[in-house]
Amino acid sequence: MLGTQTRAQEAGRPPAPAKAGTAVTQDGAANPSFRGFIDALRPDADARGISPATFEAAFRGISAPDASVLARTKAQGEFGRPVWDYLVGAVSPGRIARGRSQAARLSNTLAAIEARTGVPRWIILAFWGVESDFGASGGTVPTIRALATLAQARFRGTLFRDELLDALTILQRGDIAPEAMKGSWAGAMGQTQFLPSTFLKHAVDFDGDGHRDIWRSEADALASIAGYLQSLGWNPGLSWGYAVTLPAGFDLTRYRADLSDFAHRGIRRIDGEALPASGQASLFLPGGAGGPVFLITDNFEVIRAYNTSDSYALAVGHLADRLAGGPALAAPWPSGTARLDKAGLQALQKGLATRNLYAGDADGRAGPKLREAVRQYQIKEGLVADGYATPALLEHLNARP
């Protein structure tokens, strides 16, 4: 989790070219320019109150960038795989079983966090499960070296340089020792996968030991997840969304409404429960018409603020439902259907932009902005308004003057 700059975002674009004098070697050998980059951080570190002893301890033994980290900047699972493939691993039977076991074991802790923040325990557990498999895999990559590697390569501009300085601030405050500060290749740390900047703003010392420890303290990790979601605007009165079924002939052009209106129009939850009497929601068909259907609320966007991938947000929401005893999805995914790759999505974004339906970067990502533009185009052209970007839709767009 990378706060407003998510883990998926960090790996979604190729690194910017390195400046002269900052060439990065790939073999892990001692690299004078890398050490020069580290030494050049000292004035900014000093300005933040980072002591020479903390600085030296943080970079002890680090003499070259991590080639494996640079290689990982080329790919990212949440955006590169179809949602149904992503859900197979994220919401597996084994993970559901482990999550329910953790829910029973940590019931008192979760109740206290839930009472403090208003975030349901099932959502907290789902984030914990997706991010680190309930603390079992918080990452093994040394955070300081990973951030220094990305910062020197100028991956995402100056973002990782700032995160590196934030990581040094964490070490200066004594929340964790340098050798224990580990996480993902992109600097997301511990059981919560927080970037250092998010840690500084939102990590919680829930167990009261004087340290905000998202690496080893389950209570701190769970409370930090919940506190962060609360700060992002989690609405305790709503779910993230609902898996639903549509009646025959349902009008998809009316895809945003009050939940009571959707109920009046014949939409039903797959778990048999009634939809709430109030609250806004919108239809989400991540596999197109004929696949699973969801009504998503503003809390879905809160999940996306943790990680901007639709697949990630859906995985968290559906895992939360399954942990709470909800049913598996019944409608089949369109696993054999052709999908647009990144280049195809970029072409679709550009084509919709020329029709004043899409505003923003042509980044090749299928998020809510593209979904809305696709729906508006489908409505205009009399197509099935499911908001799903397909090769056929791109062909249709290209065939129009």
Secondary structure, 3 states (H helix, E strand, C coil): CCCCCCHHHHHCCCCCCCCCCCCCCCCCCCCHHHHHHHHCCHHHHHHCCCCHHHHHHHHCCCCCCCHHHHHHCCCCHHHHCCHHHHHHHHCCHHHHHHHHHHHHHCHHHHHHHHHHHCCCHHHHHHHHHHHHCCCCCCCCEEHHHHHHHHHHCCCCCCHHHHHHHHHHHHHHHCCCCHHHCEECCCCCECCCCECHHHHHHHCCCCCCCCCCCCCCCHHHHHHHHHHHHHHCCCCCCCCCEEEEECCCCCCCCCCEEEHHHHHHCCCEECCCCCCCCCCEEEEECCCCCCCCEEEECHHHHHHHHHCCCHHHHHHHHHHHHHHCCCCCCCCCCCCCCCCCCHHHHHHHHHHHHHCCCCCCCCCCCCCHHHHHHHHHHHHHHCCCCCCCCCHHHHHHHHHCC
